[in-house]
Amino acid sequence: MHGGDCYRNEVNMDFSINVNPLGIPEEIADAMQQSLTQAMVYPDPQCQALRQAIGRVYQKDAACIVCGNGASDLLLAFARAFMPKKALLPVPGFSGYAYALKSIGCHVALFDTKEDEDFALSEAFLDRIRSEAPDLVILTNPGNPSGHLLSQEFLTKVAWLCRHMNIRLLIDECFIELTGEGKDNSFLKASSGTKNIFILQALTKSMAIPGIRLGYLFCPKEQDAKKVQEQVSEWNVSVIAQRAGIAGMQVLADGTYLSQTRQLLERERAYLTQSLQEIGAKVYPGTANFLLFYEDSIDWYAALLKQKILIRDCSDYAGLSKGFYRIAIRRREENQVLVETMQAVKKGEKVRWK
């Protein structure tokens, strides 16, 4: 279902989770450490200071922001708040959307992207919106597991169509800060003034804190935010997560950490792409901090797990089959271990790494 299952596997290197390879920023680590002194105090159920910090960085009204225990928490709250009867989702894609929607009995229609188009969305998706006439459309930008970044032009077309058909549009941008231009690729600014567009983001990936769980949803109206807020549990965002989020907003505003991250990702993406191609894999072009590839001569998940390296077997994604895998882009020394291990396995040689 998901990557990161290091609890049931003996793992030395985890390439199955897509978090920032630079690790937790010092500012966030310090804030979390200091927040332990407040562990005896209930967290603010309204996340007021955190929402205000997010609002300042993104220049959005804090009253229109909802914070959650990760993006998945907000997906469930969103589904319960608006109770869509039919939703349209491109596949392959994140399974969490269907999980949340099916929990409320929503019919989920799937749009199959094409392998020969690198699983990118095409104009045919607009025709499918017209024919399905769903209550809700969910897009992931960049896509997961493809890493494909949707253009502002295409998003504008989808947004225009959804607005005129009275369809809610939810855009998941949890990886957007790790793409080439960072938040400049976000549709958040373009969504200003609309009444039907929701933007979902998180610090989980960009700040390497998946164990802390912190997501935030930008709603078009305060009334919408209140409806979503009513569906989350009380005190759903811990003291530690709120403090981490406030510090994370300072890191975002500074920009240095994420600029260094994107430089590393660009360099290592090229290295891994070439290395995987030399092994015989087909690598799909992406802009995120992970790569989707296809190579079916070996069960790479099992072979690498024997070497205590965990990657994401993508055969359980709708629209994908055995032989598709996703790997996170990490630091060069880690990427090199992965590549040399795969080279050894491919040649049937003894692996030197443990």
SVG drawing of the C-alpha trace seen along z (x, -y; Angstrom):
<svg xmlns="http://www.w3.org/2000/svg" viewBox="-23 -38 55 53">
<polyline fill="none" stroke="black" stroke-width="0.4" points="0.0,0.0 2.7,-2.5 6.5,-2.7 8.4,-3.1 7.6,0.3 10.8,0.5 8.9,2.1 8.4,5.5 11.6,5.5 15.3,5.3 16.5,2.3 19.7,0.3 18.7,-2.0 15.1,-3.1 14.5,-4.2 10.8,-3.6 9.8,-6.9 10.2,-10.2 11.5,-12.6 14.1,-15.4 17.5,-13.8 19.1,-16.6 17.2,-15.4 15.4,-17.5 16.5,-21.2 18.3,-22.2 15.7,-24.9 12.9,-22.2 14.9,-19.8 15.6,-22.5 12.0,-23.5 10.9,-19.9 13.4,-19.4 12.3,-22.5 8.6,-21.6 9.1,-18.5 9.0,-20.7 5.3,-21.4 4.4,-17.7 2.2,-18.0 0.1,-20.7 -2.7,-20.0 -2.0,-21.3 -4.0,-24.3 -6.9,-22.6 -7.2,-25.5 -3.5,-25.6 -3.8,-29.4 -0.1,-30.3 0.7,-27.6 -2.1,-28.8 -1.0,-32.4 2.6,-31.4 1.4,-29.5 -0.7,-32.4 2.2,-34.8 4.5,-32.7 1.9,-31.9 0.0,-35.2 -3.3,-33.5 -6.0,-34.2 -5.3,-32.0 -9.0,-31.5 -9.1,-29.6 -6.3,-27.1 -6.9,-23.8 -4.0,-21.8 -4.0,-18.1 -2.1,-15.1 -0.5,-14.7 -2.2,-15.1 -4.0,-11.8 -5.9,-13.1 -7.1,-16.1 -8.2,-13.9 -10.5,-12.0 -11.8,-15.2 -12.3,-16.7 -14.3,-13.7 -16.5,-13.8 -17.0,-17.5 -18.3,-17.6 -19.6,-14.0 -19.0,-13.8 -21.0,-11.1 -18.6,-10.7 -14.9,-11.6 -12.6,-11.3 -9.0,-10.3 -6.1,-9.8 -4.1,-6.6 -1.6,-5.4 -1.8,-7.6 -1.7,-7.8 -4.1,-5.2 -5.0,-7.5 -7.6,-9.4 -9.7,-6.3 -9.3,-5.1 -10.7,-8.4 -13.5,-8.6 -14.6,-5.0 -14.9,-5.4 -17.9,-7.7 -19.4,-5.6 -18.2,-7.8 -18.0,-6.2 -14.5,-6.6 -14.0,-6.8 -10.5,-6.3 -8.8,-7.9 -6.0,-5.7 -2.9,-7.7 -0.8,-6.0 2.5,-4.4 3.7,-5.5 3.0,-9.1 5.0,-8.6 1.8,-8.5 1.3,-12.3 -2.2,-13.7 -3.5,-14.7 -6.3,-16.8 -8.4,-13.6 -8.8,-14.1 -10.8,-17.2 -13.2,-15.1 -13.5,-12.6 -14.5,-15.3 -17.2,-16.4 -18.5,-12.9 -18.3,-11.8 -19.6,-15.1 -18.2,-14.2 -18.6,-16.1 -14.9,-16.1 -11.7,-16.0 -8.4,-15.2 -5.0,-15.9 -1.5,-15.3 1.1,-17.8 3.8,-16.5 2.3,-13.0 3.0,-10.0 4.6,-7.7 5.3,-9.3 6.8,-12.5 5.3,-14.3 4.7,-18.0 1.5,-19.5 1.8,-22.8 0.0,-25.9 -1.7,-26.0 -3.2,-22.6 -4.2,-23.2 -5.9,-26.4 -8.0,-24.5 -9.0,-21.9 -9.8,-24.7 -11.9,-26.6 -13.9,-23.4 -14.4,-22.5 -15.6,-26.0 -18.1,-26.0 -19.4,-22.5 -19.6,-23.3 -17.0,-20.6 -14.7,-20.8 -11.0,-20.5 -8.5,-19.3 -4.8,-19.6 -2.3,-17.7 1.0,-19.6 2.8,-17.7 5.9,-17.3 5.7,-20.7 8.5,-22.3 10.9,-19.6 10.4,-20.3 12.7,-22.5 11.1,-25.8 9.7,-25.0 6.6,-26.8 6.6,-28.8 5.1,-25.6 2.2,-25.8 -1.3,-26.6 -2.0,-28.3 -1.7,-31.9 -3.7,-31.1 -6.5,-29.7 -7.0,-33.0 -10.5,-34.3 -12.0,-30.9 -14.8,-29.2 -14.1,-25.6 -10.3,-25.0 -8.6,-23.4 -4.8,-23.0 -3.3,-20.4 0.3,-20.7 2.5,-19.2 5.9,-19.4 6.2,-15.6 8.3,-15.4 9.9,-18.8 11.2,-18.9 11.8,-15.1 9.4,-14.7 7.0,-11.9 7.1,-10.6 5.8,-14.0 2.7,-14.2 1.8,-17.7 -0.3,-18.7 -2.3,-21.9 -5.2,-22.5 -5.9,-25.9 -9.7,-26.4 -11.3,-28.9 -13.6,-30.2 -13.6,-30.4 -16.9,-28.6 -15.2,-25.6 -12.4,-25.6 -14.8,-25.4 -16.6,-22.5 -13.3,-20.6 -12.2,-21.6 -15.4,-20.1 -14.4,-16.7 -10.9,-16.4 -10.5,-15.0 -9.8,-17.4 -6.1,-18.1 -5.3,-16.3 -2.0,-18.2 0.5,-17.7 2.5,-20.3 5.6,-18.9 4.1,-19.1 2.8,-22.6 6.2,-23.9 7.8,-22.0 5.4,-23.6 6.1,-27.1 9.8,-26.5 9.2,-25.0 7.6,-28.1 10.7,-30.1 12.8,-27.6 10.4,-28.0 10.6,-31.8 14.4,-31.7 14.6,-29.4 18.2,-28.3 17.5,-24.8 15.1,-24.0 17.3,-25.7 20.2,-23.4 17.8,-20.4 16.7,-21.1 20.3,-21.4 21.1,-18.1 18.0,-16.4 18.7,-17.7 22.3,-16.3 21.3,-13.0 18.3,-12.5 20.6,-12.6 23.0,-10.2 20.3,-7.7 18.6,-8.0 21.7,-7.2 22.7,-4.4 19.3,-2.7 19.3,-3.0 22.7,-1.3 21.2,1.6 18.5,1.9 15.7,0.1 13.2,-2.3 13.2,-5.4 10.2,-7.8 11.0,-11.5 9.9,-13.3 10.7,-16.4 10.1,-15.3 12.4,-13.7 11.8,-10.2 12.0,-8.1 9.6,-5.6 11.3,-2.8 10.4,0.4 12.7,3.5 11.2,7.0 14.2,9.3 14.5,9.5 12.2,9.1 14.1,6.0 12.0,5.5 12.9,9.0 16.5,8.9 17.3,5.5 15.5,6.4 17.9,9.3 20.6,6.6 18.6,4.6 17.7,2.0 14.0,1.1 12.4,-0.2 8.7,-0.7 7.2,2.1 4.6,0.3 2.7,3.3 -0.2,2.5 -0.8,-0.8 -3.9,-0.9 -2.6,-1.0 0.8,0.5 2.1,4.1 4.9,6.2 8.2,4.7 7.4,1.1 9.3,-0.3 9.8,-3.7 13.0,-4.9 13.6,-8.0 16.5,-10.3 19.0,-10.4 22.5,-11.6 25.3,-10.4 26.9,-8.0 23.5,-6.3 22.5,-6.3 25.9,-4.8 25.3,-1.9 21.9,-1.3 23.4,-1.5 26.3,0.8 24.1,3.3 21.8,3.4 24.7,3.8 26.0,6.7 22.6,8.4 22.1,7.9 25.5,9.6 24.9,12.3 28.0,11.2 28.4,11.2 27.2,7.9 29.8,6.0 27.5,3.8 25.7,4.8"/>
</svg>
